[in-house]
């Protein structure tokens, strides 16, 4: 009996031990399962963050990253609904382009929109306080005040702000998990929000950079001067503005080709005169301003004013050359200098003309009296020569007086064709005597304010020059026509043209290529044109020369 009782005790003790060991084993299995689940979840979370980090390193748009953040946040928290929205910098609106499709369909809010302009509910609390909101009974939560009618019924909510350096850039919102949200869920979503904030910040920086680049390009292209940017390391052209295309005649693609290959082919936007000297001065931080000749795609040279400055553009040291075409300015300066010289001659003539003409008139009179005497008849040829030379001197003084810019003019509204028609017999007679031909083409032109005597002199001087420049049998074409806002008087000859080396001197007082010329005929024409607010243009070549006098039309009220 005692042995039997002992066996029972041993059996019971063994059974209890087996039960204890079984429970311990079950506990260890359970703990191990929990650890494995925790490790598995941690691994899953790490994989999620690895995927998101990879996306952040790629040029993926923020919408794609938003969708990925929402997808993983819903899956890891068991949420049914949610969104990941970012704050629009310009408006402050919350843009929720990632609203889950089922949430959009179940939402019955009137005039619903993915753009949240007002924040009066749970999301508004997060935006205002920049703190995470976790509530497993939002219906009883006072922070839910302001939720619009028709909103999806909220059983549980978890909203977290996406912050970057303390600035609110977005919100990640989750709702209606199959279980209560926990602190681990909150920590997970806040970690996701950190990556989401980085994505939004990158988008904002890229947008700011794009706007800055657009503004820079708009200003760059709007400048009325050509701008050329050179890299200081390679000295190659890296950027040009739109004005440069028209100034130099190159297309954007051709400008891009002006790199090393173009330099090897000796293509340059400037003539080589001291250009390297100026580039080196600019590289030292100086701001040289100089004038030089530039050359366009067709090989045509033109004068430019260049200002060079050193600048840092996109992190690289550059030389920015601002190039202004001053061809017209130099022409105007030259024209003004020429007019000043002519005016000076005219003023001098006006000052001394009276004093010279009086004794000349006296001398001429006495020469005529002496010529009438019998004793002087043998010297008649010499007396006539002296009288002719005095008359010639008087004509030169008259031409001098025509150069003065302040010479009074008697302007009347009349037609240029009428003046030309009145001169036609005289011009034709002169052409016939010189065995040359003249042709008239008078177009339909409006009346102009003209001084009849001065315009006659202008026409006769131009015609005389044209006839003298042609060989026998040549034809002079005199035409009038309207061109835009101007009226043109054109005199075209069939001479050999004007040498390019002396073209700039045309119209300068006392400059002449004729053996017996005074050099005042064209100078007078330029002065008459200036007093009529007109411009003289010269077009010359081997086939002849054309002088165009461009008059401005009279404005009528």
Secondary structure, DSSP 8 states (H G I E B T S, - for coil): -HHHHHHHHHHHHHHHHHHHHHHHHHHHHHHHHHHHHHHHHHHHHHHHHHHHHHHHHTT--HHHHHHHHHHHHHHHHT-SEEEEEEE-TTT--EE-TT--HHHHHH---TT--SEE----SHHHHHHHH-S-EEES-GGG-GGGTT--TT----SSEEEEEEEETTEEEEEEEEE--SS---HHHHHHHHHHHHHHHHHHHHHHHHHHHHHHHHHHHHHHHH-SSEEEEEETTT--EEEE-HHHHHHH---HHHHHTTTHHHHHTT--SB-STTHHHHHHHHHTT---EEEEEEE-TTS-EEEEEEEEEEEEETTEEEEEEEEEE-HHHHHHHHHHHHHHHHHHHHHHHHHHHHHHHHHHHHHHHHHHHHHTSGGGGGGHHHHHHHHHHHHHHHHHHHHHHHT-TT-----EEE-HHHHHHHHHHHHHHHHHHTT-EEEEEE-----EEE-HHHHHHHHHHHHHHHHHHS-TT-EEEEEEEEETTEEEEEEE--S----TTTGGGTT-TT---STT--S-HHHHHHHHHHHTT-EEEEEEETTEEEEEEEEE-----
